[in-house]
Amino acid sequence: MTRTAFSRRALLRNSAAVAGMIFALSGPAAAQTLGLGTTQGGATGQIGTALAQVISTKSDLQVIPQVSANTSQYIPLLDTGRLELAIANYPQTYYAMTGTGMSTRPAKNLRLVATLMPFLAALVSSEKSGIDSYAAIKGHKVPRYPENSLGDFVVRACLAAGGLTYDDVTSVPIANFPQQYQAFKDGRIDVSIATVGSEPTFDLEASVGDIQFLKVPAEALPKVQESLPGAYLEDVPANDKLPGLDKPTTVLAYDYLLFANADVDDATVGKVAKAIYEGGDYLKSTGPLWKDFDPKQIGKKADIPYHPGAIAFFKEAGIAE
């Protein structure tokens, strides 16, 4: 199977199409509707779309993705109860709840519903660029996201993996992830943040030729964690079906999370958790981002508190840690 064919099968519908399908499959018009904070496109968009589909088809709830430019826009909406659900990775959620790093004040009303899967990310370079390590990025053009954004923290962490800072590279202002991908394809930056198995990696490789995930050195993890709390390293084998994996590598990993506003009732959160638990096969079928999803691990022990409704379901299903 070609990479293009694999990509097409992995692609998910956009939010508008998802909403239409959910309306058709979600049952009675009186079904309870929940908003799910997510982003447009990229890995977060793909995850949000899959979750909306599985919850809406395996429960009497109707979940509609509510798209924002980034997580910093929709986490405050969830914290104040204007959204019921949202997704983000562990570092973002940690910073949001503590009011540090990417967040200016603590979001006290976030509660975990499910730990989803390891989010595998790193910087990619074009193989023809000659950049084959993080140290080799020195002197090259890198994306410079707005200060305290997720992209900013990921780039800082990746530079630290090579013993570098922004002072050692040429910074190119970037507003968001779609703009970053375009800048990489246009040659305006030499490296790009990417997620293993995500749809954008197929686009990048189709545009610039072979790309490769840069290997994160094991000894760099403490420095990486200064920017990305909760991050760990994951060894990824070579995979000729996925861009950037012509050879084995080691990437950054941090868990991706679904969380709810603390005031969402326990029964509703229990239905959400149950739908995810029972929908594992479907979620895995939506694309390689879900490859490592294990339904029995959705209640994985975490430093962030779970919603009581989720805990009740975990105990009922016998998966509580």
C-alpha positions, 0 to 999 in steps of 0.5 A, spaced: 500 500 500 502 506 498 503 512 503 498 516 499 493 510 499 494 509 507 493 517 508 487 517 505 484 511 509 487 515 515 484 522 513 478 524 518 472 528 516 472 535 518 468 538 523 462 540 519 461 533 516 462 530 523 456 534 525 452 532 520 453 524 521 452 525 528 446 528 527 444 522 523 446 517 528 445 520 534 438 518 535 432 522 538 432 530 537 432 531 544 439 527 546 443 531 550 448 535 546 455 536 549 461 541 546 468 538 545 473 543 545 478 541 539 482 545 534 482 545 526 486 539 523 492 536 525 493 531 530 488 534 535 483 535 530 483 528 528 483 526 535 477 530 537 473 528 531 474 521 532 472 522 540 465 525 537 464 520 533 465 514 538 461 517 544 455 520 539 454 513 536 455 509 542 451 513 547 445 517 547 449 523 547 450 528 541 458 530 541 459 536 537 466 539 536 467 546 537 473 548 534 478 554 536 485 556 534 489 553 540 487 549 546 489 556 550 482 559 547 478 553 549 480 551 556 478 557 559 471 556 556 471 549 559 473 552 566 467 556 566 462 551 564 461 554 557 464 547 554 462 540 557 468 537 554 475 538 551 482 535 549 489 536 550 496 533 552 498 532 559 503 538 559 498 543 557 493 540 562 498 540 567 500 548 566 492 549 565 490 546 572 496 550 576 496 556 572 503 556 570 507 555 563 502 556 558 497 559 563 496 565 566 491 563 572 489 556 574 483 552 571 480 549 577 474 546 574 478 541 569 477 534 571 480 528 567 475 523 564 480 519 560 487 518 559 487 516 551 494 514 548 501 516 548 502 522 543 508 521 540 512 528 537 518 530 535 521 535 530 522 532 523 527 535 517 527 533 510 532 528 509 536 532 503 537 538 508 543 534 512 539 535 519 540 529 522 540 531 530 538 536 534 545 539 535 545 539 528 539 544 528 544 550 530 544 555 525 538 553 521 531 556 521 526 554 526 519 556 527 518 561 533 511 560 536 508 566 540 511 566 547 507 561 552 504 557 546 504 549 546 508 550 539 513 555 543 514 550 549 515 544 544 520 548 540 524 550 546 524 543 549 527 540 542 532 545 542 534 543 549 535 536 546 540 538 542 543 543 547 541 549 544 536 555 545 533 560 540 539 564 540 543 558 536 538 558 531 534 563 526 527 564 528 521 565 523 515 567 526 509 562 526 502 563 528 499 556 529 501 549 526 497 549 519 502 555 518 508 551 520 507 546 516 506 551 510 512 554 512 516 547 512 513 546 505 515 552 502 522 552 505 521 558 510 523 553 516 528 547 516 524 543 521 517 542 523 514 539 529 510 533 527 506 527 530 507 520 529 502 518 524 498 524 523 495 526 517 500 533 516 506 528 516 503 525 509 502 532 506 509 534 508 513 528 505 509 529 499 511 536 498 518 536 500 520 528 499 523 524 505 522 526 512 525 523 518 523 524 525 530 527 529 532 522 535 531 525 542 537 523 546 536 519 552 540 524 556 536 530 554 530 528 558 531 532 564 532 538 560 526 537 555 521 536 562 523 543 564 518 545 558 514 539 557 512 536 564 510 529 564 514 528 558 517 521 557 521 518 551 518 513 546 522 508 542 519 508 535 521 502 530 522 503 523 515 503 519 515 504 511 507 506 511 508 512 516 512 518 514 519 520 517 520 513 520 525 510 514 529 508 520 528 507 528 528 513 532 526 516 539 521 521 540 517 525 545 511 522 548 506 525 553 499 522 554 493 525 551 487 527 555 480 528 555 477 532 560 470 535 563 468 541 567 467 539 574 460 541 574 458 536 568 453 531 572 456 524 574 452 520 569 453 524 563 461 523 564 460 515 566 456 515 559 462 518 555 467 514 559 463 508 557 463 509 550 470 510 549 472 504 553 467 500 548 469 504 542 476 502 542 476 498 535 473 503 532 478 509 535 483 504 532 480 504 525 480 511 524 488 512 524 495 510 526 494 516 532 490 511 536 495 505 535 497 505 542 490 506 545 488 501 550 481 501 553 483 498 559 488 504 561 483 510 560 483 510 568 491 510 568 493 513 574 495 521 573 497 527 578 491 530 575 484 528 578 479 524 575 471 526 575 467 522 580 463 520 574 469 517 570 471 514 577 465 510 578 465 507 571 472 505 572 470 501 578 464 498 575 468 496 569 474 493 573 479 498 570 480 503 576 488 503 578 
